Amino acid sequence: MLRPAFIGPALEGRLPLPLMAAVSGGAAAITFAAAWLLKAAGRRNEAEAQGASALMVLLLGLFIGVHVLVVGKPGGASTFLLEASLRTLILLAAGLVLVLRQGPGDGPLARWRTLLVVGAGLAHGLLLQGLVANPWWGVGEVPAGPPLLNTLLLAYLAPALLLAVAAWRRPVDAAGRGWVVGAAACGLLWAVMALRHGIHGQAMGEAAIGRGEIAGYAVLALLAARGFFDPRLAARPAASWLARAAPTIGWIAVVFAILVFGLLANPWWGPEQARLAPLVAAVLLALAHGAGAALLLELGRQGGPFGTTARASAVGVLFVLVSLMVRYSFHGPAMGASIDAGGLETWTFSAVWAAFGLVVLSLGSARKDAVLRWAGLAVLLLTAAKVLLVDLARLEGVVRAASFLAVGALLLGGAVLVRRLNARGAKAPEIPQPPEAG
């Protein structure tokens, strides 16, 4: 075994790394050889005990080597997160090897050894990378490297992949489910940290959460919900328990998206009304709204109240996006609610809203989707109310007349189009369904 007189100089960097590797490797090799001889002699319990001891010696040697390589240089920068990440990867890699080597003839010691090693790696990763050494709310260093290709891959994504593979090879039990949850947690941490690092860079530990950032988190939540609704999960018995959690995850994601896109990330009437600059910030915020609406429509394929809510929320997010685009076209980065709208802007809102409602209503009629039809009708009624209550008071002369004529023409055209679509749908022959297998 490694004595304290050896560990101290090794951790301090006074012992040459080749000598340390030779001593650790030799001790582990001797212990593994003893375990093999005991197993050949039919003494399974003693062999498993020796194997566990050999694994502990090897892991201890690897931990010391990582410490010397990462922080052994005096005066070097803080690498707490990197060192913790490498220790987690060593534990999880060793656990994955044990999972792949498991057999029906393993004794209780071998089975518990696997659970303890993987559990130790999972606990080590969630405690250190997730909390203590976290580069956002912990004391860890800022990731080194460009966005998406930095040390966050080692800290969060690599442990998630190792846990996922280990869970894939393990039978369905409490431990395997815990590994799946751990893999999902590490993967979500990587996505969140990568997004924050991509936005704030070196200031990711101090910067406040902005509109674009929280919109990105809403998109991540919707992506996670979409993953839980994947039909392949329900089709696999080993992952069917994840599908049962999909409605809860989905409702949380949809409610969060409504709150974010309807209020928190809104540069017009939201809590943050600072200038939306530079132009790339406006483009990214618009893309986040578009991605959120697309994901909500995808979630809207589910039946029941959840699907109805998701599709209606998608129309709402698109309505907000269209309104923000009109507002930005008139005021640029300064979109705050304190800025009064002129007559032309007021008329433009009415025209764009009427066209948007007409498109949604027509799409709902063509697809025979009651949610889209009612949503489009609601937008058209809102536009008509705005014309009567707001435009009538603000617009004057020719602009007022043009507003009434344009909105009236859109409403009339929408009614004619919807009537034709409904008539065409009623005349379309029904497609015969194949008989069910008896």
Secondary structure, DSSP 8 states (H G I E B T S, - for coil): ---HHHHHHHHHT-S-HHHHHHHHHHHHHHHHHHHHHHHHTT-HHHHHHHHHHHHHHHHHHHHHHHHHHHH-STT----HHHHHHHHHHHHHHHHHHHHHH--TT--HHHHHHHHHHHHHHHHHIIIIIIIIT-TTTSS-----SSTTSSTHIIIIIHHHHHHHHHHHTS-SSHHHHHHHHHHHHHHHHHHHHHHHHHHHGGGTTT----HHHHHHHHHHHHHHHHHHT-HHHHHSGGGHHHHHTHHHHHHHHHHHHHHIIIIIT-TTTSS--S---SHHHHHHHHHHHHHHHHHHHHHTTS-HHHHHHHHHHHHHHHHHHHHHHHHHHHHTT---TTS---HHHHHHHHHHHHHHHHHHHHHHHHTT-HHHHHHHHHHHHHHHHHIIIIIHHH--HHHHHHHHHHHHHHHHHHHHHHHHHHHHHHHS----------
